[in-house]
Amino acid sequence: MPPLPQRGSWTPRRPLVYSRAAMLWKIYAWSMLVLAVITLAGRAMMHFKRPGSTNRWDLIEAMLNFVLLPALFGFAYRRPVLFRLFWQVCVPLAWAAIVFGIFSPTHRKLAREKGVPAALAAVLGSAALNLPGMWAITLYAYSSSGIWN
């Protein structure tokens, strides 16, 4: 009979697909953190240097990104952050903020000044960046029971 492996000497390998997906979510989470810091700093600087160039909604939207980042990191690293009910309340509010953001004064101003194609490009670009994270946060809040148990 072969000897049993010592404790900690053998660990089952995860499928390669899971490892790559997990790594991509971690890269996405860190990229969104960097982008959120740059966005908040830029909007705050514009707000104080040129009053009127940004509105309250721009700053609220930038701060909302910081509220949601811990959930994105929790999803990426498969760890519970705060408590599940908190995220279950935040997710519908975040989706509502995204819908409101599409029709925000900033996008209407952009459509008036640069034209509808420019405003549409801004909305689609924002959606391309934010929708994967919102999908992950929604899964984290509502269907990641393995994390919360």
Backbone torsions as a table, in degrees:
resi	resn	phi	psi	omega
1	MET	NA	129.3	-178.7
2	PRO	-70.5	150.3	-179.8
3	PRO	-68.8	149.3	177.6
4	LEU	-73.5	144.2	178.0
5	PRO	-66.2	147.1	178.3
6	GLN	-71.0	156.9	-177.7
7	ARG	-59.1	127.6	178.2
8	GLY	83.4	-2.5	-177.3
9	SER	-86.2	-17.1	-178.7
10	TRP	-134.6	131.3	174.9
11	THR	-130.9	140.3	179.2
12	PRO	-66.8	142.3	179.4
13	ARG	-82.7	139.3	175.2
14	ARG	-82.6	154.4	176.3
15	PRO	-60.2	147.1	-177.3
16	LEU	-61.0	-37.3	-178.9
17	VAL	-62.5	-43.3	179.4
18	TYR	-62.7	-42.8	-178.8
19	SER	-63.0	-42.6	179.1
20	ARG	-67.4	-41.8	179.1
21	ALA	-64.0	-42.4	179.1
22	ALA	-62.7	-40.6	179.2
23	MET	-66.8	-39.6	178.6
24	LEU	-64.5	-38.0	177.1
25	TRP	-66.0	-36.8	177.5
26	LYS	-66.7	-42.6	177.3
27	ILE	-63.0	-42.0	178.6
28	TYR	-62.4	-44.4	-178.7
29	ALA	-62.1	-45.7	179.3
30	TRP	-67.0	-36.5	177.4
31	SER	-64.6	-41.0	179.3
32	MET	-67.6	-32.8	176.2
33	LEU	-63.8	-47.2	178.7
34	VAL	-60.9	-45.3	179.9
35	LEU	-63.6	-38.4	179.3
36	ALA	-66.2	-40.3	178.3
37	VAL	-64.3	-45.8	179.5
38	ILE	-62.8	-43.7	-179.1
39	THR	-63.7	-47.6	-178.9
40	LEU	-64.2	-42.8	179.3
41	ALA	-63.7	-43.2	179.9
42	GLY	-65.1	-43.1	-179.6
43	ARG	-69.2	-38.3	178.0
44	ALA	-65.6	-42.4	178.7
45	MET	-62.8	-44.0	178.2
46	MET	-63.6	-39.0	-178.6
47	HIS	-63.1	-39.0	-177.3
48	PHE	-88.0	-30.7	179.9
49	LYS	-80.4	-39.2	179.9
50	ARG	-130.0	82.9	179.5
51	PRO	-56.3	137.5	-178.0
52	GLY	97.1	-15.5	179.5
53	SER	-76.2	-24.1	174.2
54	THR	-126.0	157.5	176.8
55	ASN	-112.9	175.9	-179.3
56	ARG	-59.3	-36.3	-177.6
57	TRP	-61.4	-37.1	178.6
58	ASP	-60.1	-44.2	180.0
59	LEU	-70.3	-38.6	177.8
60	ILE	-62.8	-43.4	179.7
61	GLU	-62.7	-41.2	179.3
62	ALA	-66.1	-39.1	178.7
63	MET	-71.3	-32.7	177.4
64	LEU	-60.8	-34.8	176.6
65	ASN	-59.1	-39.2	179.5
66	PHE	-69.2	-32.1	177.8
67	VAL	-67.1	-36.6	-176.2
68	LEU	-84.9	-17.8	-177.8
69	LEU	-58.6	-41.5	177.5
70	PRO	-58.3	-35.2	177.4
71	ALA	-67.2	-39.2	178.1
72	LEU	-63.7	-42.1	177.3
73	PHE	-67.9	-36.9	176.0
74	GLY	-61.3	-40.7	177.4
75	PHE	-66.8	-45.0	-176.9
76	ALA	-64.8	-38.9	-177.0
77	TYR	-98.9	2.2	177.1
78	ARG	56.9	47.7	-179.9
79	ARG	-129.0	142.9	175.5
80	PRO	-73.7	134.9	176.2
81	VAL	-124.2	130.0	-174.1
82	LEU	56.2	-127.0	178.6
83	PHE	-139.9	155.5	-170.1
84	ARG	-60.9	-40.8	-178.4
85	LEU	-61.3	-35.3	177.6
86	PHE	-58.5	-45.9	-178.9
87	TRP	-72.4	-31.7	177.9
88	GLN	-68.0	-25.8	174.7
89	VAL	-82.9	-38.9	-177.5
90	CYS	-68.6	-35.6	-174.7
91	VAL	-61.2	-49.9	178.1
92	PRO	-62.3	-34.9	177.2
93	LEU	-65.1	-39.1	179.2
94	ALA	-67.2	-40.9	177.1
95	TRP	-63.9	-40.0	177.4
96	ALA	-63.4	-38.9	178.3
97	ALA	-65.1	-36.5	177.8
98	ILE	-65.6	-44.7	178.9
99	VAL	-63.6	-43.4	177.6
100	PHE	-63.4	-37.8	179.6
101	GLY	-61.4	-31.2	178.0
102	ILE	-63.0	-36.9	-178.8
103	PHE	-103.1	22.8	-175.7
104	SER	-69.0	160.9	177.2
105	PRO	-58.9	-31.4	179.7
106	THR	-63.7	-44.6	-179.7
107	HIS	-71.3	-35.0	176.5
108	ARG	-65.6	-40.8	177.8
109	LYS	-63.9	-42.0	178.0
110	LEU	-62.4	-40.4	178.7
111	ALA	-64.9	-38.4	178.1
112	ARG	-68.5	-42.4	-173.9
113	GLU	-82.2	-43.4	-173.9
114	LYS	-107.7	-13.4	-179.4
115	GLY	106.5	161.0	-178.0
116	VAL	-63.4	-39.7	179.3
117	PRO	-59.5	-36.4	178.8
118	ALA	-67.9	-41.8	178.5
119	ALA	-65.6	-40.5	178.1
120	LEU	-63.8	-40.5	177.9
121	ALA	-63.2	-38.9	178.5
122	ALA	-64.9	-43.0	179.9
123	VAL	-65.4	-44.9	-179.3
124	LEU	-66.7	-38.8	177.2
125	GLY	-63.9	-42.6	177.4
126	SER	-63.7	-41.9	179.1
127	ALA	-63.8	-41.0	-179.8
128	ALA	-61.8	-34.6	179.1
129	LEU	-79.7	-39.2	-170.4
130	ASN	-93.1	-27.8	-175.2
131	LEU	-63.5	-40.1	176.6
132	PRO	-60.2	-40.6	179.0
133	GLY	-66.7	-40.2	178.6
134	MET	-66.9	-36.7	175.8
135	TRP	-61.7	-45.1	-179.8
136	ALA	-64.1	-42.3	-179.1
137	ILE	-67.5	-36.5	176.9
138	THR	-64.3	-44.7	176.0
139	LEU	-61.7	-41.3	-179.5
140	TYR	-59.6	-43.2	-175.7
141	ALA	-76.9	-35.9	-168.7
142	TYR	-110.8	-26.4	-173.6
143	SER	-133.3	12.5	177.7
144	SER	-97.6	61.1	-175.8
145	SER	-64.1	-28.2	178.7
146	GLY	-62.9	-30.9	179.4
147	ILE	-73.1	-39.9	-171.0
148	TRP	-85.7	-11.2	-179.2
149	ASN	-85.7	NA	NA
